Amino acid sequence: MSEKKRQPAKRRVPASVPVIFWGMLFLFPWAVTAQQKLPLFDREKVCTSKDWLVERTGTRAALYRDAEGHLVFSNGLVARTFTVDPDGATVGLERLETRESFLRSVRPEAELVIDGRRFAVGGLTDQPIHNYLLPEWLAAMRPLPGAFHLTGYELYDVQARFPWKKRLAWMPHDLPWPWPGSDLVFHYRLGNDYYRLHPDAPAWLRELQVNIHYRLYDGIPVLCKWLTLENHSSHTVVVDRFKSEILALVEGESAVGGKRQWLRPRITIEADYEFGGGMAANASEGKSVFWTTDSLYLTQVNYLRKTPCLVECRPQWGPAQEVAPGDTFETFRTWELLHDSWDRERMSLERRRMYRAIAPWVTENPLEMHVRHADTKSVKKAIDQCADVGFELVVMSFGSGFNIEDTRPANMERMKMLADYAHSKGIALGGYSLLASRHIDDRNDVVMPPGMHPVFGHSPCLQSEWGIEYFRKLYNFFRETGQDVLVHDGSYPGDVCASTQHPGHRGLEDSQWKQFNEIRDFYRWCRGQGIFLRVPDWYFLNGSNKTGMGYRETNWSLPRRQQEIIERQNIYDGTWEKTPSMGWMFLPLVEYHGGGAAATIEPLHEHLDHYGQRLADLFGAGVQATFRGPQLYDTPETRELVKRWVDFYKRHREVLNADIIHIRRPDGRDYDAILHVNPFGEEKGLLMIYNPLAEEITRTLTVDLYYTGLRDDVKVSVDDGPFEERSLDRDYRLTLTVTLPPRGERWVVFR
């Protein structure tokens, strides 16, 4: 059989591995090795010398063999190495440029509990110590007795996880979906050794096949992993538990004594089984990604052996899912980003670039207004004003009277009429709906186990009669009205439910999995329909466009000047883990949480200086806010102010939506600044500098332009004035002297 470097979609090329395992498996018809047909892995030739954050590497994911006959899955930036004999196991995980090994010990590729029986999938045993792994040890290591053993592998082209209908007008540029790469799939089955250990085990267990999937992307140091279980038997089985990834990683630090907070290995691991994280990253930690201690690591420095250097990817509960004959069960997916530095900005940049690749809809960044009242006159006025100044989206806000659950024909007809009117003006329209943090009734609310409480105090079960009907109404609303925006507040936070009366789940153990899949499938459907999703939780990997940038709502009751500084602080802090387009801010134009006239922008024309500053804060950062009120402008002067900043944003949209380099955090005592960088665009950078002081100031800044991709000369424009040619120093830095007006700003564009 031949192994092709890149296969067309929906085709597969099987390759076999030697089937002489410890314990002996049964032969397969295509039991001939294809390893010799793979190209030989040459580190020096495969490894790229380019920095993927500022240059297109041109490297592609491919499968190689090394001199020892192991498989190497690499894209020039990272490499994951697998043994295939005597069994399948990960024996290498490297960031190639730094020649750094992240793996210190071999573990199973996965673990499953099926009908109460625990199974390892692949892996090797008899490693002498677990501080590090030497290639020469592998020859003496053996398969795990009674595990699912490797029978073959296949290579595929990447397929999209779900459809995405792009809103290109809202994006800085078109992005591929899916991001190109290759999928490597290993197949495992039980062998005779399991039955020698468990002679009473049913014979049909042989007919279960476990597939371990690895996805490696072109040009980015990111792998994705998940597993599927195919039931080829005549019996329904239950997947009680699973671990889809187990990595014994090199510890981030060693300490003899205990520590309150450990430095973890230099790897970011995220899953699409995420909930309850709110506006912060790492929502999957403690829900599907678990950093734990390693009981096999007896030679570690920590006296009590509590170093958190073993990562396991598994659900908190269950999933307790039935798999009928002929069906396939699929786990959630995890993404693994291997960092090449401990530098905070660089690690953050790598993480943000990863999200653009694996969830590119996060770059959709429309200008949006939240109209305060949902009556026809108010909504049409908001649509008209948005179309007039260049806003792109209108939401019927919370408390507006909009009710997505109102299925009366008259309401559905009016909602369709408003959608048609908005679309005729080039405006997207939708509304707000609250899911969790509301009480339905005792029959439909989650039933929490003793000692546990819902995350938001109250919550319906998404698999109760009410929950199932709620989602039916959501699907129906968007199908019938043609609206294309949903602000989904109180999204499912992960509450379990012990009820045995709800039609959508059997009991406690399967309740989290079933509820999550309900909302996950809806969000994915929305993505395929082009419905814009604002969800105050970390659902990006399942189709959500935005979460909150991070703020405290009661701060909008503070005096206006204080709000300006805090707003820029929130943006500065939030963009360490989010791109500008991933987080929304909030701009209440009317009184919100109190504060009276000193806190309120309305009447808008009476506070043009403050309104203009807020527009400069937001559009200058590329961060969209929910402008909540009855109107965007109230006089021609107000309209001109809004239009001027909208035009600024759209003129520089590509670079403003790009990554932020953090220059100086706002403190109200001196200037603050952020640098947008886009090495792949015409405008390579845009520096926003703010002066919070009441007097004019002049400052000399040395700006590091490395991440703009500029290397020698640069064209510089201040406030969209003429460009001037300048030269960078040997460290890619440029010295600028800038005079800032009182309580004003300047921007500098780099080409």
Secondary structure, DSSP 8 states (H G I E B T S, - for coil): ----SS--TT--EEEE-----TT-----TT--B-GGGS-B--HHHHS--S-TTTS------EEEE-TTS-EEEE-SSEEEEEE-SSS-EEEEEEETTTTEE-EEE---SEEEEETTEEEEES-EE--S-SS---GGGGGG-EE-TTSEEEEEEEEEE---SS-----GGGSSS---SS--EEEEEEEEEE-HHHHHH-TTS-GGGGGEEEEEEEEEETTSSEEEEEEEEEE-SSS-EEEEEEESEEEEE--S---SS--SS----SEEEEES---S-TTSS-TTBTTTEEEE--TT-TT-SSTT-----EEEE--SS---EEE-TT-EEE---EEEEE-S---HHHHHHHHHHHHHHHSGGGG----EEEES--SHHHHHHHHHHHHHHT--EEEE-TTSS--TT---HHHHHHHHHHHHHHHHTT-EEEEEEE-SS----TTTB----TT---TTS--B-TTSHHHHHHHHHHHHHHHHH---EEEEES---------S--TT-SSHHHHHHHHHHHHHHHHHHHHHHT-EEE-SSS-GGGT--BEE----GGGGGS-HHHHHHHHHHHHHHHTTTS-GGGEEEEEESS--SS-GGGT---SGGGGHHHHHHHHHHHHHHT--EEEEES-S-SSHHHHHHHHHHHHHHHHTHHHHTSEEEEEE---SSS-EEEEEE-TTSSS-EEEEEE--SSS-EEEEEEEE-GGGT--SEEEEEETT---EEEE--TTSEEEEEEEE-TT-EEEEEE-
